[in-house]
């Protein structure tokens, strides 16, 4: 099975609350499902087009099933409001090669 990548593009609207309610808690949930960060923040340089988001996150999971298990897990669902209430953006899971 190919690896899977969760890609998020976000703008944080309330940094203090985002960090307190979400950012510190999410890494343990990712690791529990065999995932890891490949990209987390960092400076972006546009090469083509414009992206209306200031942050990009890329997570790698062993496969799509594990990525979906992580997203729908009680561990992640318990903290997801911290992201949804304090940021705007998009989140996708993509199968790799």
CORCORTA-V742475 format. One record per helix or strand. SS is the DSSP state (A for helix, B for strand). FROM is the first residue (numbers start at 1). TO is the last residue. If there is no record, write none. Layout:
((SS & FROM & TO) (SS & FROM & TO))
This chain:
((B & 4 & 12) (A & 15 & 32) (B & 36 & 40) (B & 55 & 61) (A & 64 & 72) (A & 74 & 84) (B & 87 & 95))
